[in-house]
Amino acid sequence: MEELIEKIEQLKKEISSSDIVEELQKRKEEVMNDSSLVAKIEEYKKYPRESLKKEITSSPSFLAYKEMETEIDLLILQINQEFKKIRKNYDCR
């Protein structure tokens, strides 16, 4: 069991240091450093309007962040598929 925990920690460390995760964090920082975009997001949380949503989603920094978020989602999907393959081989019933 301890070996499994070590392997999971190793996997988490590998994922955290991967280029795609680092790029996502960089894009998130860009969004958070864009004060006008953050202000629009805060305003949208209080008073949702379609026009404000369009302004937010058309922001270049927001689009870059969402693109990286999609890449992370695809990575998670791949990891889950690999886990399913492993589970088929070692299913305890």
Sine and cosine of phi, psi and omega as CSV:
sin_phi,cos_phi,sin_psi,cos_psi,sin_omega,cos_omega
0.00,0.00,-0.64,0.77,0.01,-1.00
-0.89,0.46,-0.59,0.80,0.02,-1.00
-0.90,0.43,-0.65,0.76,0.03,-1.00
-0.89,0.46,-0.70,0.72,0.01,-1.00
-0.89,0.46,-0.66,0.75,0.04,-1.00
-0.89,0.46,-0.67,0.74,0.01,-1.00
-0.91,0.42,-0.65,0.76,0.02,-1.00
-0.91,0.42,-0.68,0.73,0.04,-1.00
-0.89,0.46,-0.62,0.78,0.04,-1.00
-0.90,0.43,-0.68,0.74,0.04,-1.00
-0.88,0.47,-0.71,0.70,0.03,-1.00
-0.86,0.51,-0.66,0.75,0.01,-1.00
-0.91,0.42,-0.67,0.74,0.02,-1.00
-0.89,0.46,-0.70,0.72,-0.01,-1.00
-0.90,0.43,-0.70,0.71,-0.02,-1.00
-0.88,0.47,-0.54,0.84,-0.04,-1.00
-1.00,-0.09,0.08,1.00,-0.01,-1.00
-0.95,0.32,0.42,-0.91,-0.02,-1.00
-0.85,0.52,-0.64,0.77,-0.08,-1.00
-0.92,0.39,-0.63,0.78,0.02,-1.00
-0.95,0.32,-0.65,0.76,0.04,-1.00
-0.89,0.45,-0.63,0.78,0.03,-1.00
-0.92,0.40,-0.64,0.77,0.05,-1.00
-0.88,0.48,-0.69,0.72,0.01,-1.00
-0.90,0.44,-0.61,0.79,0.03,-1.00
-0.90,0.44,-0.71,0.70,0.00,-1.00
-0.90,0.43,-0.62,0.79,0.02,-1.00
-0.90,0.44,-0.67,0.75,0.04,-1.00
-0.88,0.47,-0.63,0.78,0.03,-1.00
-0.88,0.48,-0.68,0.74,0.03,-1.00
-0.90,0.43,-0.72,0.70,-0.05,-1.00
-0.93,0.37,-0.42,0.91,0.03,-1.00
-1.00,0.08,-0.17,0.99,0.04,-1.00
-1.00,0.07,1.00,-0.06,-0.13,-0.99
-0.88,0.47,-0.58,0.82,0.00,-1.00
-0.94,0.35,-0.60,0.80,0.03,-1.00
-0.93,0.38,-0.68,0.74,0.03,-1.00
-0.88,0.48,-0.66,0.76,0.02,-1.00
-0.89,0.45,-0.66,0.75,0.03,-1.00
-0.90,0.43,-0.64,0.77,0.02,-1.00
-0.90,0.43,-0.70,0.72,0.03,-1.00
-0.88,0.47,-0.68,0.73,0.03,-1.00
-0.90,0.44,-0.65,0.76,0.00,-1.00
-0.90,0.43,-0.58,0.81,0.04,-1.00
-0.89,0.46,-0.61,0.79,-0.03,-1.00
-0.99,0.15,-0.70,0.72,-0.09,-1.00
-0.73,-0.68,0.99,0.16,-0.04,-1.00
-0.89,0.45,0.81,-0.59,0.07,-1.00
-0.69,-0.73,0.59,-0.80,-0.03,-1.00
-0.89,0.46,-0.63,0.77,-0.01,-1.00
-0.90,0.44,-0.62,0.78,0.03,-1.00
-0.93,0.36,-0.62,0.78,0.04,-1.00
-0.88,0.48,-0.67,0.75,0.03,-1.00
-0.90,0.44,-0.64,0.77,0.04,-1.00
-0.88,0.47,-0.69,0.72,-0.01,-1.00
-0.91,0.42,-0.76,0.65,-0.09,-1.00
-0.96,0.29,-0.24,0.97,0.05,-1.00
-1.00,-0.10,-0.03,1.00,0.03,-1.00
-0.92,0.39,0.74,-0.67,-0.01,-1.00
-0.85,0.53,-0.65,0.76,-0.01,-1.00
-0.93,0.37,-0.61,0.80,0.03,-1.00
-0.92,0.39,-0.67,0.74,0.02,-1.00
-0.89,0.46,-0.66,0.75,0.03,-1.00
-0.90,0.44,-0.65,0.76,0.04,-1.00
-0.89,0.45,-0.73,0.68,-0.01,-1.00
-0.90,0.44,-0.57,0.82,0.05,-1.00
-0.89,0.45,-0.70,0.71,0.01,-1.00
-0.93,0.37,-0.57,0.82,0.05,-1.00
-0.88,0.47,-0.63,0.78,0.05,-1.00
-0.90,0.43,-0.65,0.76,0.04,-1.00
-0.88,0.48,-0.64,0.76,0.05,-1.00
-0.90,0.43,-0.67,0.74,0.04,-1.00
-0.86,0.52,-0.65,0.76,0.04,-1.00
-0.91,0.41,-0.63,0.78,0.06,-1.00
-0.89,0.46,-0.69,0.73,0.03,-1.00
-0.88,0.48,-0.66,0.75,0.04,-1.00
-0.87,0.50,-0.70,0.71,0.02,-1.00
-0.89,0.46,-0.68,0.73,0.02,-1.00
-0.88,0.47,-0.70,0.71,0.01,-1.00
-0.88,0.47,-0.62,0.78,0.04,-1.00
-0.90,0.44,-0.64,0.77,0.04,-1.00
-0.92,0.40,-0.64,0.77,0.05,-1.00
-0.89,0.45,-0.61,0.79,0.04,-1.00
-0.89,0.45,-0.64,0.77,0.05,-1.00
-0.89,0.46,-0.69,0.73,0.00,-1.00
-0.90,0.43,-0.69,0.73,-0.05,-1.00
-0.89,0.46,-0.58,0.81,0.04,-1.00
-0.87,0.49,-0.63,0.77,-0.04,-1.00
-0.97,0.26,-0.45,0.89,-0.11,-0.99
-0.83,-0.56,0.50,0.87,-0.03,-1.00
-0.93,0.36,0.79,-0.61,0.02,-1.00
-0.99,-0.16,0.92,-0.38,0.01,-1.00
-0.77,-0.63,0.00,0.00,0.00,0.00
